[in-house]
Amino acid sequence: MGLDCRCYTYRIYDHIYFGPGSPFENMRIDCGLCVIREWQTRDAEELISAANNRKIWLNLQDRFPHPYTDADASSWFSHLQTTSEPSQWAIEVDGVAAGGIGVDLGEDIFVKTGHFGYWLGEHFWGRGIMSVAVRIASQYCLNQYNLERLEAPVFSWNPASMRVLEKAGFVREAVLHKSAYKDGQLIDQVLYTLLRQREIRLSGLE
């Protein structure tokens, strides 16, 4: 997925505030297998360890760097500080920050569409965590930001992510042929979407 979620290095960037009174303090959803919450400075080592993995990088946009560096961390958290309405969060598993999830909000004529993405550290794969996180976070995003549509393009070589989206109610809408250039290869993307009315029927929230 395309979520840009670089890591924060506490020893260098401890002037960045994520505590009480910050715009990041209120988001916390207990999903059972995991918790979706705001980023915290104490997550630094765990996030860098989880994200610095070529297998994760291969399934994300190149703006998610590999390997991770302090410069990447600084750039990401500086950006996060300037976000007026936070829309990207940590996935916590067993008290550990294990990945990231969120939405890039559309602008202009795309204001009702969000670009949804996620990643999870390899150590936590195979436990059903991401399926639960995606289902709950996608519902939250549609309602919190008054969106009508979430889009989640998946590289054609990543069927595991397709299954995650399908379990969360996303529908395979199109194949975008030769639409991405990743790791020296021109590849197809499979576009998955979740519409607000479809989400309402699935979740029973409204």
C-alpha positions in Angstrom: 0.0 0.0 0.0 1.0 3.6 -0.4 0.9 4.9 3.2 3.9 7.1 4.0 4.6 6.4 7.7 8.3 7.0 8.5 9.7 6.6 12.0 10.4 9.0 14.8 13.8 9.0 16.6 13.4 10.2 20.2 17.0 11.1 21.0 17.2 13.6 18.2 13.6 14.9 17.8 12.4 15.0 21.4 11.2 18.6 20.9 8.2 17.2 18.9 5.3 16.9 21.2 2.6 14.2 21.0 1.2 14.3 24.5 -1.9 15.8 26.2 -3.1 18.9 24.4 -1.5 17.9 21.1 -3.7 17.2 18.0 -2.6 13.6 18.2 -3.8 12.7 21.7 -7.4 11.5 21.2 -7.3 8.8 18.6 -7.4 5.3 20.3 -9.4 2.3 19.1 -9.2 -1.1 20.7 -9.6 -3.6 17.9 -9.1 -6.7 20.1 -6.0 -8.1 18.4 -4.5 -4.6 18.2 -4.9 -1.0 19.1 -5.0 1.9 16.6 -3.7 5.0 18.2 -1.6 8.2 17.7 2.1 8.0 17.3 4.2 8.5 20.4 7.8 9.4 20.8 8.6 6.3 22.8 7.6 4.2 19.8 10.8 5.1 17.9 13.0 2.0 18.3 10.1 -0.4 17.8 8.9 1.3 14.6 12.3 1.7 13.1 13.0 -2.0 13.8 9.7 -3.1 12.2 9.8 -0.8 9.2 13.4 -1.4 8.2 12.5 -4.4 6.1 12.8 -4.8 2.4 9.7 -7.1 2.3 7.6 -4.2 3.6 9.2 -1.7 1.3 8.4 -3.9 -1.8 4.7 -3.4 -1.2 4.7 0.4 -0.6 5.3 3.5 -2.5 9.0 4.6 -2.7 8.3 7.5 -0.4 8.4 4.9 2.3 12.2 4.6 2.5 14.4 1.6 2.7 16.6 1.4 4.6 15.2 3.7 7.3 17.5 6.5 8.4 17.4 9.3 11.0 16.8 11.8 8.1 13.7 9.9 7.0 12.4 9.9 10.6 13.0 13.6 10.9 11.2 14.3 7.6 8.2 12.2 8.5 7.6 13.6 12.0 8.2 17.1 11.0 5.4 16.6 8.4 3.2 15.0 11.0 3.5 18.1 13.2 2.2 20.3 10.4 -0.9 18.2 9.8 -4.0 20.1 10.8 -6.2 16.9 10.9 -4.1 13.8 11.7 -5.2 10.8 9.6 -2.3 8.3 10.0 -1.8 6.2 13.1 0.3 3.5 14.8 -0.9 -0.1 15.1 0.0 -1.4 18.5 0.2 -5.1 19.2 0.9 -6.5 22.7 2.0 -3.0 23.8 4.4 -2.7 20.9 4.1 -0.2 18.0 4.1 -2.8 15.1 3.0 -0.9 12.0 1.0 2.0 10.6 -2.4 2.6 9.0 -4.3 5.6 7.7 -5.6 7.7 4.9 -4.3 10.4 2.6 -7.2 12.8 2.3 -8.2 14.0 -1.2 -8.3 17.6 -2.3 -10.1 19.7 -4.8 -12.6 17.6 -6.7 -11.4 14.5 -4.8 -12.3 15.8 -1.4 -14.7 12.9 -0.8 -12.1 10.3 -1.6 -9.3 9.0 0.6 -6.2 6.9 -0.4 -6.1 4.2 2.2 -2.9 2.4 3.2 -1.2 0.3 5.9 1.8 -1.8 6.8 2.7 -4.2 9.5 6.1 -5.5 10.8 6.9 -9.0 9.6 7.1 -10.4 13.1 3.4 -9.8 13.4 2.2 -11.4 10.1 -0.1 -14.3 10.0 -2.1 -13.5 13.1 -5.2 -11.8 11.5 -4.1 -8.4 13.0 -4.2 -6.5 9.7 -7.6 -7.8 8.7 -9.1 -6.5 11.9 -7.2 -3.2 11.8 -8.2 -2.5 8.2 -11.9 -3.2 8.8 -12.1 -0.9 11.8 -9.8 1.9 10.5 -11.6 2.1 7.2 -14.9 2.5 8.9 -13.4 5.2 11.1 -12.0 7.1 8.2 -15.2 7.1 6.2 -17.1 8.5 9.1 -14.6 10.8 10.7 -13.7 12.6 7.5 -17.1 12.4 5.9 -15.7 10.5 2.9 -17.7 8.6 0.3 -14.9 6.5 -1.1 -11.7 4.8 0.0 -9.2 3.6 -2.6 -6.5 1.1 -1.9 -4.3 0.1 -4.9 -2.3 -3.1 -4.4 0.6 -4.3 -6.4 -0.3 -7.4 -8.4 2.4 -9.5 -6.7 0.7 -9.0 -3.3 -2.3 -11.3 -3.0 -2.1 -11.3 0.8 -3.0 -7.7 0.9 -5.8 -8.3 -1.5 -7.3 -10.8 0.9 -7.0 -8.4 3.8 -9.0 -5.8 1.9 -11.6 -8.3 0.8 -12.1 -9.4 4.4 -12.7 -5.8 5.3 -15.4 -5.3 2.7 -13.3 -3.7 0.0 -14.3 -4.6 -3.6 -11.9 -5.3 -6.5 -12.8 -2.5 -8.9 -10.2 -2.4 -11.6 -6.7 -3.5 -12.8 -4.5 -0.6 -13.5 -2.1 -2.1 -16.1 1.5 -1.0 -16.0 0.6 1.8 -13.6 3.5 1.4 -11.1 7.3 1.2 -11.4 8.7 -0.6 -8.4 12.1 -2.2 -7.7 13.0 -1.9 -11.4 9.8 -3.5 -12.7 6.8 -2.1 -14.4 3.8 -3.7 -12.7 0.0 -3.7 -12.6 -1.9 -2.5 -9.6 -5.3 -3.9 -8.5 -7.6 -1.2 -7.3 -9.8 -2.0 -4.3 -12.5 0.4 -3.1 -14.8 0.8 -0.2 -17.9 3.0 -0.6 -19.7 4.7 2.3 -23.0 3.0 1.6 -21.4 -0.3 1.2 -19.5 0.2 4.5 -22.7 1.2 6.3 -24.4 -2.1 5.2 -21.4 -4.1 6.3 -20.8 -2.5 9.7 -24.4 -1.7 10.8 -23.1 1.6 12.1 -25.9 3.6 10.6 
